[in-house]
Amino acid sequence: MTVSSVIKASPPFEFKGSLLSLLILHLLDSDKARITEQLIRKIEQAPDFFKQVPIVIDLHAVQGDNNGVDLPYLVNLLRNYGLVPVAVRGGNPHQHEIATSMALGLLTASASKIERFRRELSPVEEPVVEKDEQSILLPTKIITQPVRSGQQIVAPQGDLVILAAVNPGAEVLASRHIHIYGALRGRALAGINGDTQAHIFCQHFEAELVSIAGHYQINEQIANDLQNRATQVYLAEDILKIEAFDIHTR
């Protein structure tokens, strides 16, 4: 067998599913002035957080409004402020036509369609096993070393447990809860798949940013009396709560 035949036998690429961290902009109003004002205010609060961040525009709340939503204006506005629009979610056929003309993806596939596409790509047919949702055990990812500046740690399915510090400039993300048995000095984002019941727990709170299911606060918004204390972060009626708590030992 020649070298050229071996090279040709290997596929030049593969399609693989992946869980990526994307920012979602839920468009609730078509007023361009209000949208621009709020976007500027948000970016001024945390300019580094939004820099070159891929973003999905969710149109579910305005999909019945063909004339009011200026999608080209919104896309150009986001790009001008350093964000990277990559796709729209929801919306109607007219909005989809505008989105595709601007080279945006359409996140409209149903779960059954995605599953069928995944199976067609899979070389082995997997058996279908019915499971009680409550009986499924999600994996926990455990990190024993400090998370360095510029490093990102992701637990795409379950909890993330870190037995050391999360340094400034580092980022940790989890589908469910985040437990940090050290100082949190970087960014922590729990419930990245939309789990509003997710929590963040840490022994020493000095965070640059914390987020639960997309609801976030940056360091400048967090009360000074929480610094260097054991803290929990959670959502209550769509409001992000950050509270100190005492760790009692017996």
Number of C-alpha atoms within 10 A of each C-alpha: 5 6 7 8 9 9 10 9 8 8 7 7 6 7 8 8 8 7 11 11 16 14 17 16 15 14 16 12 14 16 11 15 9 10 15 14 10 11 14 14 11 11 16 11 15 16 13 11 14 19 13 13 16 17 19 21 24 19 23 15 13 19 17 13 16 14 9 12 19 15 20 12 12 18 18 15 18 17 13 10 15 17 20 19 25 19 20 24 19 18 22 15 11 12 22 23 12 14 21 13 11 16 11 18 16 18 16 12 11 9 9 9 11 12 11 12 11 14 13 11 12 12 8 8 9 8 6 6 6 6 8 7 7 6 7 8 9 12 12 17 17 13 14 11 11 16 24 16 14 11 15 15 18 20 22 22 18 19 25 26 20 24 17 16 22 30 22 19 16 21 24 23 24 31 23 27 25 28 21 23 18 19 23 31 23 25 23 27 26 33 27 26 18 14 17 19 14 22 23 24 24 25 21 20 21 23 24 23 21 26 23 32 23 20 18 15 19 15 18 12 11 16 10 10 9 16 15 17 18 20 21 18 22 24 18 10 7 11 11 18 16 18 15 19 14 9 9 5 4 2
